[in-house]
Structure formats: structure tokens, C-alpha cells
Amino acid sequence: MCKHRVFVYGTLKKSQPNHNIVTSTEKGTATFIGEAVTVGLWPLVIATEYNIPFILDKIGQGNRIHGEVYEIDDKMLGSFDELEIHPTWYCRELIQVELTGGNNGGTNLQEAWCYLLKDFKEDFLSLPQLDCYDSAVYKTVRLEVRRKNQHEGTNPIFISSTKQSPLQQNELQ
């Protein structure tokens, strides 16, 4: 069985809502390698009223993104792909990351899979661009946006101009 390095920056990180997938032995195996930061600059934005973090596929814009690297097996990679609806929703691509801890076996640079949003509204590039995601911080911000949208009768920013996920179909109704 193959091993894969994956850089997670959002809800799969420790103390985040989907980290239980990483720790579920039913989903496969995952070993924490360390905290890391992207080598390139990427736009990390929070979009939709559901507090979803996205790295937009626009390398060279934004910030170096902080996250975690895991070594996972094929089964866990399949579980991640299912969660991220790869390749329909997010696309998994290899990127360069730099491990920031001291236990990296000699080299700080690593190649790791990362889930990027390729098909997005250009408006997303005007959203605040972050360098780190924490659901506890952005939960209250999204709730305020949802209340404002409901009060004004407007819709939140949607994820894609050409694709709709089950999430979007529910948002549009």
C-alpha cells in the first residue's frame, strides 16, 4: 500500500471539525508529520455561510498558508478525496511545503498533496486572504454574515460560477 503526504489547512487540522476523519482507523491510517507552511503564496479565503476554507488555485497571490502534513495510506487518501469531492469540487495537486517543527529528518522542504479550489467566482479574490484557518475564529463571523444576508434578503457568495455541489443546490433554494 502506498503512502502519501498531504498538507491540510482547514477543517482536517487538529482541533477542527473534520479532524475525526484523520483519526478514524475505519477511514485508513494517518501519521502526523508536523506543522508546515506553503512555500508559495496562495489565497486562503472563507466563503459561504458554512464557514468553508478554500485555497484558491492562484499561486503567487495571497500568503504562505499554515497547516499540517500527514502521511496517509491509500484508504485515507480515498476518504479525503470523498470529503473534498475530488476532482469535482476541490482538485488534489502536489505543492511544496516547508515543515516548521524540528523533527523533519534533515530537510524542511516537502512535496505534499493539497486540495485546491480551481473553479471559483473571481469575487473570491476580493475576500480577506488569510494565512491560517481556525473554525472557532470564523464561526462567529460567518454567523453574522448569515444574519445580515437573511435580514437584507440577499444570498451569500457562492462557491463556483459553473459547478454546483449539493451544498450549493441547498443554498440556492
C-alpha positions in Angstrom: 0.0 0.0 0.0 1.3 3.4 -1.0 2.0 6.3 1.5 1.1 9.8 0.6 2.0 13.2 2.2 -1.0 15.5 2.4 -1.0 19.2 3.5 -4.2 20.1 5.4 -5.1 23.7 6.1 -8.7 23.8 7.1 -11.3 21.5 8.8 -9.0 18.4 8.8 -6.4 20.0 11.1 -6.2 19.2 14.8 -9.0 20.8 16.8 -11.1 21.4 13.7 -14.5 20.0 12.8 -13.4 17.2 10.4 -10.2 16.1 12.2 -12.1 13.0 13.4 -11.7 11.7 9.8 -7.9 11.9 10.2 -8.0 9.9 13.4 -10.6 7.3 12.3 -9.0 3.9 11.7 -12.0 2.9 9.7 -11.1 5.6 7.2 -7.4 4.5 6.9 -4.2 5.4 8.6 -2.7 8.8 9.1 0.6 9.8 10.9 1.2 13.4 11.8 4.5 14.6 10.3 4.5 18.1 11.5 3.3 21.7 11.2 4.1 23.3 7.8 3.7 26.4 5.7 3.3 26.6 2.0 6.5 27.6 0.0 4.4 29.6 -2.5 1.8 32.3 -1.8 -1.8 31.2 -2.1 -5.1 32.9 -1.4 -6.9 31.2 1.6 -10.4 32.5 1.9 -13.5 31.7 3.9 -16.6 31.5 1.7 -20.3 30.6 2.0 -22.3 30.8 5.2 -21.0 27.4 6.1 -17.5 28.6 7.2 -15.7 26.7 4.4 -12.0 27.4 3.9 -10.6 27.3 0.4 -7.2 27.7 -1.1 -7.9 29.2 -4.5 -5.8 27.9 -7.4 -4.0 31.3 -7.9 -0.4 30.6 -6.8 1.6 33.9 -6.3 -1.3 35.7 -4.7 -2.1 35.8 -1.0 0.0 34.4 1.8 2.1 31.5 2.8 -0.5 29.2 4.4 0.0 27.5 7.7 -1.2 23.9 8.1 -0.3 20.3 8.9 1.3 17.5 7.0 0.2 13.9 7.4 1.5 10.7 5.9 -1.6 8.7 4.9 -2.4 5.4 3.2 -4.4 4.8 0.0 -7.6 4.2 2.0 -7.3 7.5 3.9 -6.5 9.4 0.7 -9.8 8.0 -0.7 -11.5 9.2 2.4 -10.0 12.7 2.0 -11.0 12.7 -1.7 -14.5 11.7 -0.8 -14.8 14.6 1.8 -13.3 17.1 -0.6 -15.4 15.7 -3.6 -12.2 15.4 -5.6 -12.0 16.1 -8.5 -15.4 17.6 -8.9 -15.2 20.1 -6.1 -11.6 20.5 -5.0 -8.7 19.3 -7.0 -5.8 17.5 -5.3 -2.4 18.7 -6.5 1.2 18.4 -5.3 2.6 21.6 -3.8 5.8 22.5 -2.0 5.6 23.0 1.8 8.1 23.7 4.5 8.0 21.8 7.8 8.3 24.3 10.6 9.0 21.9 13.5 12.4 20.4 14.4 11.7 16.7 13.7 11.7 16.6 10.0 14.5 14.1 9.2 17.0 16.7 7.9 15.0 18.5 5.2 12.4 21.1 5.8 11.0 21.1 2.2 8.4 18.5 1.4 6.1 17.8 -1.5 2.6 17.1 -0.4 -0.9 16.8 -1.8 -3.2 19.8 -1.2 -6.8 20.3 -2.1 -7.3 23.5 -4.2 -10.4 25.1 -5.5 -9.9 25.6 -9.2 -13.3 26.8 -10.4 -14.4 29.8 -8.3 -16.0 33.1 -8.7 -13.5 35.9 -9.3 -15.2 37.7 -6.4 -13.5 35.3 -4.1 -10.1 37.0 -4.8 -11.6 40.2 -3.2 -12.4 38.3 0.1 -9.9 38.7 3.0 -7.0 36.4 2.4 -5.8 34.6 5.4 -2.6 32.7 6.3 -4.2 30.3 8.8 -7.7 28.9 9.4 -9.4 28.2 12.7 -13.1 27.3 12.7 -13.6 28.8 16.2 -12.5 32.2 15.0 -14.6 32.3 11.8 -17.7 30.7 13.1 -19.0 34.0 14.6 -18.0 36.0 11.5 -20.0 33.6 9.3 -23.0 33.7 11.6 -23.0 37.5 11.4 -22.9 37.3 7.6 -25.7 34.8 7.6 -27.9 37.0 9.8 -27.1 40.1 7.7 -28.0 38.2 4.5 -31.3 37.0 5.9 -32.1 40.4 7.2 -31.4 42.1 3.8 -32.8 39.2 1.7 -29.5 38.7 -0.1 -27.6 35.5 -0.8 -24.1 34.7 0.4 -21.2 34.5 -2.0 -21.5 31.1 -3.8 -18.5 28.9 -4.5 -18.4 28.3 -8.2 -19.7 30.1 -11.3 -20.1 26.9 -13.3 -20.4 23.9 -10.9 -22.9 23.2 -8.2 -22.4 20.8 -5.3 -25.2 19.5 -3.2 -24.3 22.3 -0.7 -24.8 25.0 -3.3 -28.1 23.5 -4.5 -29.4 23.8 -1.0 -28.1 27.4 -0.7 -29.8 28.4 -3.9 -33.2 27.2 -2.8 
